[in-house]
Amino acid sequence: MASADVAKAVARVAVGAPRNGIQNVAGPEVLRLDEWGRVALAATGDTRTVVVDPTAGIFGVVRGDVLTAPRDAVLATTSYREWLAR
């Protein structure tokens, strides 16, 4: 997440009514780790290829949405591509 999006989310909670709980905040998109790499390389004009190893460690075997924010999370507005472009 972009730091500006995090700051906005913290400010909303700080001035809002007591939550008596947690406010989850997440980026606006879900990307696989290999996609993050491809986007980052493309943003800098790097033409290298990202190769996926499905047997690699914990992130190679994690399936589904276990690493994503819950449905009630506040979603930030700045995408990874937009953040890289800045």
PyMOL Python script that loads the backbone (N, CA, C, O; Angstrom):
from pymol import cmd

cmd.read_pdbstr("""\
ATOM      1  N   MET A   1       0.824  -1.187   0.000  1.00  0.00           N
ATOM      2  CA  MET A   1       0.000   0.000   0.000  1.00  0.00           C
ATOM      3  C   MET A   1       0.864   1.245   0.000  1.00  0.00           C
ATOM      4  O   MET A   1       1.943   1.279   0.592  1.00  0.00           O
ATOM      5  N   ALA A   2       0.374   2.248  -0.665  1.00  0.00           N
ATOM      6  CA  ALA A   2       1.055   3.539  -0.675  1.00  0.00           C
ATOM      7  C   ALA A   2       0.957   4.170   0.710  1.00  0.00           C
ATOM      8  O   ALA A   2      -0.083   4.082   1.363  1.00  0.00           O
ATOM      9  N   SER A   3       2.030   4.800   1.156  1.00  0.00           N
ATOM     10  CA  SER A   3       2.041   5.394   2.497  1.00  0.00           C
ATOM     11  C   SER A   3       0.951   6.457   2.653  1.00  0.00           C
ATOM     12  O   SER A   3       0.394   6.611   3.740  1.00  0.00           O
ATOM     13  N   ALA A   4       0.645   7.183   1.593  1.00  0.00           N
ATOM     14  CA  ALA A   4      -0.422   8.189   1.675  1.00  0.00           C
ATOM     15  C   ALA A   4      -1.772   7.534   1.956  1.00  0.00           C
ATOM     16  O   ALA A   4      -2.582   8.080   2.704  1.00  0.00           O
ATOM     17  N   ASP A   5      -2.017   6.370   1.362  1.00  0.00           N
ATOM     18  CA  ASP A   5      -3.264   5.637   1.618  1.00  0.00           C
ATOM     19  C   ASP A   5      -3.321   5.138   3.057  1.00  0.00           C
ATOM     20  O   ASP A   5      -4.378   5.166   3.688  1.00  0.00           O
ATOM     21  N   VAL A   6      -2.182   4.682   3.573  1.00  0.00           N
ATOM     22  CA  VAL A   6      -2.121   4.232   4.970  1.00  0.00           C
ATOM     23  C   VAL A   6      -2.399   5.410   5.897  1.00  0.00           C
ATOM     24  O   VAL A   6      -3.167   5.281   6.851  1.00  0.00           O
ATOM     25  N   ALA A   7      -1.783   6.553   5.626  1.00  0.00           N
ATOM     26  CA  ALA A   7      -1.980   7.741   6.455  1.00  0.00           C
ATOM     27  C   ALA A   7      -3.447   8.158   6.476  1.00  0.00           C
ATOM     28  O   ALA A   7      -3.973   8.512   7.531  1.00  0.00           O
ATOM     29  N   LYS A   8      -4.111   8.120   5.326  1.00  0.00           N
ATOM     30  CA  LYS A   8      -5.540   8.477   5.278  1.00  0.00           C
ATOM     31  C   LYS A   8      -6.367   7.522   6.127  1.00  0.00           C
ATOM     32  O   LYS A   8      -7.266   7.950   6.850  1.00  0.00           O
ATOM     33  N   ALA A   9      -6.069   6.245   6.041  1.00  0.00           N
ATOM     34  CA  ALA A   9      -6.828   5.252   6.804  1.00  0.00           C
ATOM     35  C   ALA A   9      -6.618   5.443   8.301  1.00  0.00           C
ATOM     36  O   ALA A   9      -7.571   5.362   9.076  1.00  0.00           O
ATOM     37  N   VAL A  10      -5.386   5.695   8.712  1.00  0.00           N
ATOM     38  CA  VAL A  10      -5.091   5.928  10.129  1.00  0.00           C
ATOM     39  C   VAL A  10      -5.798   7.197  10.612  1.00  0.00           C
ATOM     40  O   VAL A  10      -6.364   7.216  11.705  1.00  0.00           O
ATOM     41  N   ALA A  11      -5.765   8.242   9.807  1.00  0.00           N
ATOM     42  CA  ALA A  11      -6.414   9.501  10.187  1.00  0.00           C
ATOM     43  C   ALA A  11      -7.922   9.308  10.366  1.00  0.00           C
ATOM     44  O   ALA A  11      -8.501   9.834  11.317  1.00  0.00           O
ATOM     45  N   ARG A  12      -8.563   8.561   9.465  1.00  0.00           N
ATOM     46  CA  ARG A  12     -10.011   8.311   9.580  1.00  0.00           C
ATOM     47  C   ARG A  12     -10.337   7.611  10.889  1.00  0.00           C
ATOM     48  O   ARG A  12     -11.304   7.963  11.565  1.00  0.00           O
ATOM     49  N   VAL A  13      -9.537   6.629  11.242  1.00  0.00           N
ATOM     50  CA  VAL A  13      -9.789   5.897  12.485  1.00  0.00           C
ATOM     51  C   VAL A  13      -9.497   6.790  13.693  1.00  0.00           C
ATOM     52  O   VAL A  13     -10.218   6.754  14.689  1.00  0.00           O
ATOM     53  N   ALA A  14      -8.434   7.590  13.596  1.00  0.00           N
ATOM     54  CA  ALA A  14      -8.037   8.440  14.727  1.00  0.00           C
ATOM     55  C   ALA A  14      -9.103   9.470  15.088  1.00  0.00           C
ATOM     56  O   ALA A  14      -9.292   9.764  16.268  1.00  0.00           O
ATOM     57  N   VAL A  15      -9.796  10.017  14.111  1.00  0.00           N
ATOM     58  CA  VAL A  15     -10.799  11.042  14.392  1.00  0.00           C
ATOM     59  C   VAL A  15     -12.222  10.479  14.457  1.00  0.00           C
ATOM     60  O   VAL A  15     -13.168  11.198  14.779  1.00  0.00           O
ATOM     61  N   GLY A  16     -12.358   9.208  14.153  1.00  0.00           N
ATOM     62  CA  GLY A  16     -13.679   8.583  14.157  1.00  0.00           C
ATOM     63  C   GLY A  16     -14.093   8.092  15.531  1.00  0.00           C
ATOM     64  O   GLY A  16     -13.352   8.203  16.508  1.00  0.00           O
ATOM     65  N   ALA A  17     -15.287   7.553  15.576  1.00  0.00           N
ATOM     66  CA  ALA A  17     -15.801   6.976  16.825  1.00  0.00           C
ATOM     67  C   ALA A  17     -14.952   5.762  17.203  1.00  0.00           C
ATOM     68  O   ALA A  17     -14.395   5.099  16.328  1.00  0.00           O
ATOM     69  N   PRO A  18     -14.851   5.472  18.490  1.00  0.00           N
ATOM     70  CA  PRO A  18     -14.083   4.298  18.919  1.00  0.00           C
ATOM     71  C   PRO A  18     -14.591   3.039  18.221  1.00  0.00           C
ATOM     72  O   PRO A  18     -15.796   2.799  18.149  1.00  0.00           O
ATOM     73  N   ARG A  19     -13.674   2.255  17.719  1.00  0.00           N
ATOM     74  CA  ARG A  19     -14.046   1.047  16.983  1.00  0.00           C
ATOM     75  C   ARG A  19     -14.183  -0.160  17.900  1.00  0.00           C
ATOM     76  O   ARG A  19     -14.919  -1.100  17.598  1.00  0.00           O
ATOM     77  N   ASN A  20     -13.480  -0.128  19.005  1.00  0.00           N
ATOM     78  CA  ASN A  20     -13.464  -1.297  19.889  1.00  0.00           C
ATOM     79  C   ASN A  20     -13.127  -2.561  19.099  1.00  0.00           C
ATOM     80  O   ASN A  20     -13.684  -3.632  19.339  1.00  0.00           O
ATOM     81  N   GLY A  21     -12.226  -2.411  18.175  1.00  0.00           N
ATOM     82  CA  GLY A  21     -11.837  -3.540  17.345  1.00  0.00           C
ATOM     83  C   GLY A  21     -10.789  -3.116  16.339  1.00  0.00           C
ATOM     84  O   GLY A  21     -10.099  -2.114  16.528  1.00  0.00           O
ATOM     85  N   ILE A  22     -10.677  -3.861  15.300  1.00  0.00           N
ATOM     86  CA  ILE A  22      -9.642  -3.655  14.286  1.00  0.00           C
ATOM     87  C   ILE A  22     -10.263  -3.130  12.999  1.00  0.00           C
ATOM     88  O   ILE A  22     -11.346  -3.558  12.599  1.00  0.00           O
ATOM     89  N   GLN A  23      -9.573  -2.206  12.362  1.00  0.00           N
ATOM     90  CA  GLN A  23      -9.954  -1.764  11.021  1.00  0.00           C
ATOM     91  C   GLN A  23      -8.871  -2.257  10.072  1.00  0.00           C
ATOM     92  O   GLN A  23      -7.753  -1.741  10.073  1.00  0.00           O
ATOM     93  N   ASN A  24      -9.201  -3.236   9.279  1.00  0.00           N
ATOM     94  CA  ASN A  24      -8.253  -3.749   8.298  1.00  0.00           C
ATOM     95  C   ASN A  24      -8.222  -2.821   7.098  1.00  0.00           C
ATOM     96  O   ASN A  24      -9.252  -2.299   6.671  1.00  0.00           O
ATOM     97  N   VAL A  25      -7.031  -2.624   6.562  1.00  0.00           N
ATOM     98  CA  VAL A  25      -6.829  -1.788   5.393  1.00  0.00           C
ATOM     99  C   VAL A  25      -5.974  -2.580   4.420  1.00  0.00           C
ATOM    100  O   VAL A  25      -5.021  -3.248   4.821  1.00  0.00           O
ATOM    101  N   ALA A  26      -6.316  -2.503   3.145  1.00  0.00           N
ATOM    102  CA  ALA A  26      -5.576  -3.274   2.151  1.00  0.00           C
ATOM    103  C   ALA A  26      -5.440  -2.480   0.863  1.00  0.00           C
ATOM    104  O   ALA A  26      -6.165  -1.515   0.620  1.00  0.00           O
ATOM    105  N   GLY A  27      -4.504  -2.907   0.060  1.00  0.00           N
ATOM    106  CA  GLY A  27      -4.340  -2.299  -1.252  1.00  0.00           C
ATOM    107  C   GLY A  27      -5.529  -2.626  -2.133  1.00  0.00           C
ATOM    108  O   GLY A  27      -6.310  -3.522  -1.811  1.00  0.00           O
ATOM    109  N   PRO A  28      -5.679  -1.912  -3.244  1.00  0.00           N
ATOM    110  CA  PRO A  28      -6.868  -2.065  -4.079  1.00  0.00           C
ATOM    111  C   PRO A  28      -6.847  -3.278  -5.008  1.00  0.00           C
ATOM    112  O   PRO A  28      -7.836  -3.552  -5.687  1.00  0.00           O
ATOM    113  N   GLU A  29      -5.731  -4.006  -5.043  1.00  0.00           N
ATOM    114  CA  GLU A  29      -5.659  -5.131  -5.969  1.00  0.00           C
ATOM    115  C   GLU A  29      -4.942  -6.305  -5.314  1.00  0.00           C
ATOM    116  O   GLU A  29      -4.142  -6.139  -4.394  1.00  0.00           O
ATOM    117  N   VAL A  30      -5.249  -7.477  -5.808  1.00  0.00           N
ATOM    118  CA  VAL A  30      -4.586  -8.691  -5.345  1.00  0.00           C
ATOM    119  C   VAL A  30      -3.734  -9.202  -6.492  1.00  0.00           C
ATOM    120  O   VAL A  30      -4.235  -9.486  -7.580  1.00  0.00           O
ATOM    121  N   LEU A  31      -2.443  -9.313  -6.232  1.00  0.00           N
ATOM    122  CA  LEU A  31      -1.514  -9.810  -7.241  1.00  0.00           C
ATOM    123  C   LEU A  31      -0.719 -10.967  -6.657  1.00  0.00           C
ATOM    124  O   LEU A  31      -0.374 -10.957  -5.475  1.00  0.00           O
ATOM    125  N   ARG A  32      -0.432 -11.953  -7.475  1.00  0.00           N
ATOM    126  CA  ARG A  32       0.475 -13.016  -7.058  1.00  0.00           C
ATOM    127  C   ARG A  32       1.886 -12.431  -7.011  1.00  0.00           C
ATOM    128  O   ARG A  32       2.161 -11.418  -7.654  1.00  0.00           O
ATOM    129  N   LEU A  33       2.763 -13.057  -6.267  1.00  0.00           N
ATOM    130  CA  LEU A  33       4.121 -12.557  -6.113  1.00  0.00           C
ATOM    131  C   LEU A  33       4.830 -12.422  -7.458  1.00  0.00           C
ATOM    132  O   LEU A  33       5.578 -11.468  -7.668  1.00  0.00           O
ATOM    133  N   ASP A  34       4.603 -13.364  -8.366  1.00  0.00           N
ATOM    134  CA  ASP A  34       5.236 -13.276  -9.685  1.00  0.00           C
ATOM    135  C   ASP A  34       4.697 -12.088 -10.481  1.00  0.00           C
ATOM    136  O   ASP A  34       5.427 -11.474 -11.259  1.00  0.00           O
ATOM    137  N   GLU A  35       3.420 -11.766 -10.285  1.00  0.00           N
ATOM    138  CA  GLU A  35       2.846 -10.605 -10.960  1.00  0.00           C
ATOM    139  C   GLU A  35       3.469  -9.310 -10.444  1.00  0.00           C
ATOM    140  O   GLU A  35       3.739  -8.394 -11.220  1.00  0.00           O
ATOM    141  N   TRP A  36       3.697  -9.236  -9.123  1.00  0.00           N
ATOM    142  CA  TRP A  36       4.359  -8.060  -8.550  1.00  0.00           C
ATOM    143  C   TRP A  36       5.700  -7.854  -9.244  1.00  0.00           C
ATOM    144  O   TRP A  36       6.056  -6.737  -9.620  1.00  0.00           O
ATOM    145  N   GLY A  37       6.434  -8.944  -9.407  1.00  0.00           N
ATOM    146  CA  GLY A  37       7.734  -8.858 -10.062  1.00  0.00           C
ATOM    147  C   GLY A  37       7.626  -8.385 -11.499  1.00  0.00           C
ATOM    148  O   GLY A  37       8.399  -7.530 -11.931  1.00  0.00           O
ATOM    149  N   ARG A  38       6.680  -8.930 -12.241  1.00  0.00           N
ATOM    150  CA  ARG A  38       6.496  -8.531 -13.643  1.00  0.00           C
ATOM    151  C   ARG A  38       6.142  -7.049 -13.761  1.00  0.00           C
ATOM    152  O   ARG A  38       6.676  -6.345 -14.619  1.00  0.00           O
ATOM    153  N   VAL A  39       5.255  -6.586 -12.910  1.00  0.00           N
ATOM    154  CA  VAL A  39       4.832  -5.184 -12.938  1.00  0.00           C
ATOM    155  C   VAL A  39       6.024  -4.281 -12.610  1.00  0.00           C
ATOM    156  O   VAL A  39       6.239  -3.267 -13.273  1.00  0.00           O
ATOM    157  N   ALA A  40       6.789  -4.648 -11.596  1.00  0.00           N
ATOM    158  CA  ALA A  40       7.947  -3.835 -11.207  1.00  0.00           C
ATOM    159  C   ALA A  40       8.985  -3.787 -12.320  1.00  0.00           C
ATOM    160  O   ALA A  40       9.528  -2.721 -12.608  1.00  0.00           O
ATOM    161  N   LEU A  41       9.268  -4.910 -12.944  1.00  0.00           N
ATOM    162  CA  LEU A  41      10.234  -4.935 -14.043  1.00  0.00           C
ATOM    163  C   LEU A  41       9.743  -4.092 -15.216  1.00  0.00           C
ATOM    164  O   LEU A  41      10.506  -3.317 -15.791  1.00  0.00           O
ATOM    165  N   ALA A  42       8.473  -4.245 -15.566  1.00  0.00           N
ATOM    166  CA  ALA A  42       7.912  -3.494 -16.692  1.00  0.00           C
ATOM    167  C   ALA A  42       7.964  -1.987 -16.434  1.00  0.00           C
ATOM    168  O   ALA A  42       8.201  -1.206 -17.355  1.00  0.00           O
ATOM    169  N   ALA A  43       7.743  -1.582 -15.190  1.00  0.00           N
ATOM    170  CA  ALA A  43       7.729  -0.154 -14.852  1.00  0.00           C
ATOM    171  C   ALA A  43       9.084   0.505 -15.074  1.00  0.00           C
ATOM    172  O   ALA A  43       9.169   1.716 -15.283  1.00  0.00           O
ATOM    173  N   THR A  44      10.137  -0.295 -15.027  1.00  0.00           N
ATOM    174  CA  THR A  44      11.481   0.258 -15.222  1.00  0.00           C
ATOM    175  C   THR A  44      12.053  -0.086 -16.591  1.00  0.00           C
ATOM    176  O   THR A  44      13.218   0.195 -16.873  1.00  0.00           O
ATOM    177  N   GLY A  45      11.227  -0.696 -17.442  1.00  0.00           N
ATOM    178  CA  GLY A  45      11.682  -1.053 -18.783  1.00  0.00           C
ATOM    179  C   GLY A  45      12.572  -2.282 -18.814  1.00  0.00           C
ATOM    180  O   GLY A  45      13.227  -2.554 -19.820  1.00  0.00           O
ATOM    181  N   ASP A  46      12.598  -3.022 -17.723  1.00  0.00           N
ATOM    182  CA  ASP A  46      13.426  -4.227 -17.636  1.00  0.00           C
ATOM    183  C   ASP A  46      12.717  -5.367 -18.364  1.00  0.00           C
ATOM    184  O   ASP A  46      11.564  -5.666 -18.052  1.00  0.00           O
ATOM    185  N   THR A  47      13.363  -5.992 -19.301  1.00  0.00           N
ATOM    186  CA  THR A  47      12.726  -7.024 -20.124  1.00  0.00           C
ATOM    187  C   THR A  47      12.984  -8.446 -19.623  1.00  0.00           C
ATOM    188  O   THR A  47      12.637  -9.416 -20.297  1.00  0.00           O
ATOM    189  N   ARG A  48      13.588  -8.570 -18.449  1.00  0.00           N
ATOM    190  CA  ARG A  48      13.814  -9.923 -17.922  1.00  0.00           C
ATOM    191  C   ARG A  48      12.487 -10.636 -17.686  1.00  0.00           C
ATOM    192  O   ARG A  48      11.449 -10.004 -17.489  1.00  0.00           O
ATOM    193  N   THR A  49      12.546 -11.953 -17.710  1.00  0.00           N
ATOM    194  CA  THR A  49      11.371 -12.795 -17.529  1.00  0.00           C
ATOM    195  C   THR A  49      11.311 -13.290 -16.090  1.00  0.00           C
ATOM    196  O   THR A  49      12.324 -13.703 -15.526  1.00  0.00           O
ATOM    197  N   VAL A  50      10.135 -13.246 -15.508  1.00  0.00           N
ATOM    198  CA  VAL A  50       9.919 -13.798 -14.171  1.00  0.00           C
ATOM    199  C   VAL A  50       9.556 -15.263 -14.335  1.00  0.00           C
ATOM    200  O   VAL A  50       8.623 -15.604 -15.063  1.00  0.00           O
ATOM    201  N   VAL A  51      10.289 -16.119 -13.660  1.00  0.00           N
ATOM    202  CA  VAL A  51      10.057 -17.559 -13.735  1.00  0.00           C
ATOM    203  C   VAL A  51       9.475 -18.019 -12.405  1.00  0.00           C
ATOM    204  O   VAL A  51       9.993 -17.665 -11.346  1.00  0.00           O
ATOM    205  N   VAL A  52       8.414 -18.796 -12.451  1.00  0.00           N
ATOM    206  CA  VAL A  52       7.740 -19.265 -11.247  1.00  0.00           C
ATOM    207  C   VAL A  52       8.189 -20.680 -10.916  1.00  0.00           C
ATOM    208  O   VAL A  52       8.233 -21.550 -11.786  1.00  0.00           O
ATOM    209  N   ASP A  53       8.521 -20.898  -9.654  1.00  0.00           N
ATOM    210  CA  ASP A  53       8.862 -22.235  -9.161  1.00  0.00           C
ATOM    211  C   ASP A  53       7.779 -22.649  -8.175  1.00  0.00           C
ATOM    212  O   ASP A  53       7.803 -22.217  -7.023  1.00  0.00           O
ATOM    213  N   PRO A  54       6.835 -23.474  -8.600  1.00  0.00           N
ATOM    214  CA  PRO A  54       5.713 -23.846  -7.734  1.00  0.00           C
ATOM    215  C   PRO A  54       6.128 -24.649  -6.501  1.00  0.00           C
ATOM    216  O   PRO A  54       5.307 -24.866  -5.610  1.00  0.00           O
ATOM    217  N   THR A  55       7.363 -25.087  -6.433  1.00  0.00           N
ATOM    218  CA  THR A  55       7.815 -25.857  -5.266  1.00  0.00           C
ATOM    219  C   THR A  55       8.584 -24.991  -4.274  1.00  0.00           C
ATOM    220  O   THR A  55       9.099 -25.504  -3.281  1.00  0.00           O
ATOM    221  N   ALA A  56       8.670 -23.698  -4.525  1.00  0.00           N
ATOM    222  CA  ALA A  56       9.482 -22.809  -3.685  1.00  0.00           C
ATOM    223  C   ALA A  56       8.792 -22.429  -2.393  1.00  0.00           C
ATOM    224  O   ALA A  56       7.762 -21.755  -2.419  1.00  0.00           O
ATOM    225  N   GLY A  57       9.323 -22.835  -1.296  1.00  0.00           N
ATOM    226  CA  GLY A  57       8.935 -22.383   0.036  1.00  0.00           C
ATOM    227  C   GLY A  57       7.464 -22.165   0.288  1.00  0.00           C
ATOM    228  O   GLY A  57       6.612 -22.636  -0.466  1.00  0.00           O
ATOM    229  N   ILE A  58       7.171 -21.446   1.357  1.00  0.00           N
ATOM    230  CA  ILE A  58       5.791 -21.247   1.799  1.00  0.00           C
ATOM    231  C   ILE A  58       4.937 -20.526   0.765  1.00  0.00           C
ATOM    232  O   ILE A  58       3.777 -20.889   0.572  1.00  0.00           O
ATOM    233  N   PHE A  59       5.485 -19.510   0.093  1.00  0.00           N
ATOM    234  CA  PHE A  59       4.661 -18.765  -0.847  1.00  0.00           C
ATOM    235  C   PHE A  59       4.438 -19.538  -2.135  1.00  0.00           C
ATOM    236  O   PHE A  59       3.564 -19.182  -2.926  1.00  0.00           O
ATOM    237  N   GLY A  60       5.207 -20.579  -2.354  1.00  0.00           N
ATOM    238  CA  GLY A  60       4.983 -21.424  -3.520  1.00  0.00           C
ATOM    239  C   GLY A  60       3.823 -22.381  -3.312  1.00  0.00           C
ATOM    240  O   GLY A  60       3.266 -22.898  -4.280  1.00  0.00           O
ATOM    241  N   VAL A  61       3.451 -22.625  -2.050  1.00  0.00           N
ATOM    242  CA  VAL A  61       2.401 -23.604  -1.781  1.00  0.00           C
ATOM    243  C   VAL A  61       1.134 -22.995  -1.191  1.00  0.00           C
ATOM    244  O   VAL A  61       0.122 -23.688  -1.083  1.00  0.00           O
ATOM    245  N   VAL A  62       1.161 -21.736  -0.812  1.00  0.00           N
ATOM    246  CA  VAL A  62      -0.035 -21.093  -0.245  1.00  0.00           C
ATOM    247  C   VAL A  62      -1.052 -20.913  -1.359  1.00  0.00           C
ATOM    248  O   VAL A  62      -0.736 -20.351  -2.408  1.00  0.00           O
ATOM    249  N   ARG A  63      -2.253 -21.379  -1.140  1.00  0.00           N
ATOM    250  CA  ARG A  63      -3.308 -21.292  -2.141  1.00  0.00           C
ATOM    251  C   ARG A  63      -4.478 -20.475  -1.625  1.00  0.00           C
ATOM    252  O   ARG A  63      -4.681 -20.349  -0.417  1.00  0.00           O
ATOM    253  N   GLY A  64      -5.229 -19.933  -2.540  1.00  0.00           N
ATOM    254  CA  GLY A  64      -6.444 -19.224  -2.164  1.00  0.00           C
ATOM    255  C   GLY A  64      -6.172 -17.820  -1.661  1.00  0.00           C
ATOM    256  O   GLY A  64      -5.190 -17.184  -2.044  1.00  0.00           O
ATOM    257  N   ASP A  65      -7.066 -17.344  -0.790  1.00  0.00           N
ATOM    258  CA  ASP A  65      -6.992 -15.956  -0.349  1.00  0.00           C
ATOM    259  C   ASP A  65      -6.507 -15.811   1.092  1.00  0.00           C
ATOM    260  O   ASP A  65      -6.882 -14.857   1.774  1.00  0.00           O
ATOM    261  N   VAL A  66      -5.690 -16.733   1.556  1.00  0.00           N
ATOM    262  CA  VAL A  66      -5.260 -16.689   2.954  1.00  0.00           C
ATOM    263  C   VAL A  66      -4.378 -15.493   3.272  1.00  0.00           C
ATOM    264  O   VAL A  66      -4.251 -15.128   4.441  1.00  0.00           O
ATOM    265  N   LEU A  67      -3.769 -14.876   2.282  1.00  0.00           N
ATOM    266  CA  LEU A  67      -2.908 -13.723   2.518  1.00  0.00           C
ATOM    267  C   LEU A  67      -3.558 -12.413   2.094  1.00  0.00           C
ATOM    268  O   LEU A  67      -2.876 -11.397   1.958  1.00  0.00           O
ATOM    269  N   THR A  68      -4.855 -12.427   1.888  1.00  0.00           N
ATOM    270  CA  THR A  68      -5.554 -11.217   1.482  1.00  0.00           C
ATOM    271  C   THR A  68      -6.394 -10.684   2.647  1.00  0.00           C
ATOM    272  O   THR A  68      -6.675 -11.394   3.613  1.00  0.00           O
ATOM    273  N   ALA A  69      -6.780  -9.430   2.525  1.00  0.00           N
ATOM    274  CA  ALA A  69      -7.556  -8.786   3.587  1.00  0.00           C
ATOM    275  C   ALA A  69      -8.971  -9.352   3.656  1.00  0.00           C
ATOM    276  O   ALA A  69      -9.496  -9.841   2.656  1.00  0.00           O
ATOM    277  N   PRO A  70      -9.582  -9.287   4.828  1.00  0.00           N
ATOM    278  CA  PRO A  70     -10.966  -9.745   4.953  1.00  0.00           C
ATOM    279  C   PRO A  70     -11.922  -8.840   4.175  1.00  0.00           C
ATOM    280  O   PRO A  70     -11.556  -7.736   3.770  1.00  0.00           O
ATOM    281  N   ARG A  71     -13.123  -9.310   3.977  1.00  0.00           N
ATOM    282  CA  ARG A  71     -14.126  -8.590   3.170  1.00  0.00           C
ATOM    283  C   ARG A  71     -14.465  -7.202   3.710  1.00  0.00           C
ATOM    284  O   ARG A  71     -14.840  -6.315   2.943  1.00  0.00           O
ATOM    285  N   ASP A  72     -14.336  -7.008   5.013  1.00  0.00           N
ATOM    286  CA  ASP A  72     -14.708  -5.711   5.595  1.00  0.00           C
ATOM    287  C   ASP A  72     -13.558  -4.704   5.592  1.00  0.00           C
ATOM    288  O   ASP A  72     -13.685  -3.627   6.175  1.00  0.00           O
ATOM    289  N   ALA A  73     -12.460  -5.031   4.960  1.00  0.00           N
ATOM    290  CA  ALA A  73     -11.305  -4.123   4.933  1.00  0.00           C
ATOM    291  C   ALA A  73     -11.609  -2.882   4.101  1.00  0.00           C
ATOM    292  O   ALA A  73     -12.345  -2.940   3.116  1.00  0.00           O
ATOM    293  N   VAL A  74     -11.034  -1.774   4.514  1.00  0.00           N
ATOM    294  CA  VAL A  74     -11.092  -0.545   3.731  1.00  0.00           C
ATOM    295  C   VAL A  74     -10.036  -0.687   2.648  1.00  0.00           C
ATOM    296  O   VAL A  74      -8.878  -0.979   2.948  1.00  0.00           O
ATOM    297  N   LEU A  75     -10.420  -0.483   1.394  1.00  0.00           N
ATOM    298  CA  LEU A  75      -9.472  -0.637   0.294  1.00  0.00           C
ATOM    299  C   LEU A  75      -8.868   0.708  -0.094  1.00  0.00           C
ATOM    300  O   LEU A  75      -9.577   1.694  -0.292  1.00  0.00           O
ATOM    301  N   ALA A  76      -7.556   0.722  -0.196  1.00  0.00           N
ATOM    302  CA  ALA A  76      -6.841   1.915  -0.632  1.00  0.00           C
ATOM    303  C   ALA A  76      -7.154   2.171  -2.105  1.00  0.00           C
ATOM    304  O   ALA A  76      -7.721   1.316  -2.785  1.00  0.00           O
ATOM    305  N   THR A  77      -6.785   3.344  -2.586  1.00  0.00           N
ATOM    306  CA  THR A  77      -7.112   3.689  -3.971  1.00  0.00           C
ATOM    307  C   THR A  77      -5.923   3.660  -4.918  1.00  0.00           C
ATOM    308  O   THR A  77      -6.109   3.597  -6.133  1.00  0.00           O
ATOM    309  N   THR A  78      -4.714   3.703  -4.392  1.00  0.00           N
ATOM    310  CA  THR A  78      -3.534   3.757  -5.248  1.00  0.00           C
ATOM    311  C   THR A  78      -3.087   2.346  -5.622  1.00  0.00           C
ATOM    312  O   THR A  78      -2.737   1.548  -4.752  1.00  0.00           O
ATOM    313  N   SER A  79      -3.100   2.046  -6.907  1.00  0.00           N
ATOM    314  CA  SER A  79      -2.657   0.720  -7.349  1.00  0.00           C
ATOM    315  C   SER A  79      -1.131   0.647  -7.338  1.00  0.00           C
ATOM    316  O   SER A  79      -0.453   1.672  -7.267  1.00  0.00           O
ATOM    317  N   TYR A  80      -0.609  -0.553  -7.408  1.00  0.00           N
ATOM    318  CA  TYR A  80       0.838  -0.754  -7.442  1.00  0.00           C
ATOM    319  C   TYR A  80       1.445  -0.069  -8.670  1.00  0.00           C
ATOM    320  O   TYR A  80       2.492   0.572  -8.572  1.00  0.00           O
ATOM    321  N   ARG A  81       0.791  -0.204  -9.816  1.00  0.00           N
ATOM    322  CA  ARG A  81       1.289   0.443 -11.042  1.00  0.00           C
ATOM    323  C   ARG A  81       1.319   1.969 -10.894  1.00  0.00           C
ATOM    324  O   ARG A  81       2.277   2.619 -11.310  1.00  0.00           O
ATOM    325  N   GLU A  82       0.266   2.531 -10.301  1.00  0.00           N
ATOM    326  CA  GLU A  82       0.219   3.986 -10.086  1.00  0.00           C
ATOM    327  C   GLU A  82       1.331   4.428  -9.137  1.00  0.00           C
ATOM    328  O   GLU A  82       1.985   5.445  -9.366  1.00  0.00           O
ATOM    329  N   TRP A  83       1.540   3.654  -8.070  1.00  0.00           N
ATOM    330  CA  TRP A  83       2.572   3.982  -7.099  1.00  0.00           C
ATOM    331  C   TRP A  83       3.957   3.946  -7.760  1.00  0.00           C
ATOM    332  O   TRP A  83       4.779   4.834  -7.532  1.00  0.00           O
ATOM    333  N   LEU A  84       4.210   2.922  -8.574  1.00  0.00           N
ATOM    334  CA  LEU A  84       5.495   2.815  -9.264  1.00  0.00           C
ATOM    335  C   LEU A  84       5.704   3.975 -10.250  1.00  0.00           C
ATOM    336  O   LEU A  84       6.825   4.449 -10.434  1.00  0.00           O
ATOM    337  N   ALA A  85       4.629   4.414 -10.868  1.00  0.00           N
ATOM    338  CA  ALA A  85       4.732   5.493 -11.855  1.00  0.00           C
ATOM    339  C   ALA A  85       5.107   6.829 -11.210  1.00  0.00           C
ATOM    340  O   ALA A  85       5.647   7.712 -11.876  1.00  0.00           O
ATOM    341  N   ARG A  86       4.821   6.975  -9.918  1.00  0.00           N
ATOM    342  CA  ARG A  86       5.140   8.222  -9.223  1.00  0.00           C
ATOM    343  C   ARG A  86       6.605   8.285  -8.938  1.00  0.00           C
ATOM    344  O   ARG A  86       7.079   9.260  -8.355  1.00  0.00           O
TER     345      ARG A  86
END
""", "prot")
cmd.dss("prot")
cmd.show_as("cartoon", "prot")
cmd.util.cbc("prot")
cmd.orient("prot")
